[in-house]
């Protein structure tokens, strides 16, 4: 879907802003969970694919892309995948939080970091696709921490 789309009118052309889909996560805990998505990116610039609220710049991000890697950001710590993402092809990225922060991409080694104990309110997840993310598809969200082997399996 393009970033904006034409709205037909009877007098002047109007362009509306891009859709920002969100998902209510009232059953989800900010202390425990996981995300998975398939993404196609065309730049290695930092961006949040999934955020825990309307603030897609400063809030926590269960699925974060930065410096050409996948990752997770809990508001205190960023954990980036050990392997880089490939531009203009489908990359499988997962993250999980609970006893630690972990991130994995394309079946690589799971990177681990210290979790500050909260992924934010986690009452609403906002999907922040933009011109840097050409495709975000097959998004999955769960309410437990995945093991390293589970993350590697779902990102192969």
Secondary structure, DSSP 8 states (H G I E B T S, - for coil): --SSEEE--SSS-EEE-----EEE-TT-BTTBEEEEEEEEES----EEEEESSS-TTTS-EEEEEETTEEEEE-SS-EEE-SS---TTS-EEEEEEESSSEEEEETT---EEE---S-----SEEEE---TTEEEEEEEEEESS---HHHHHHHT-
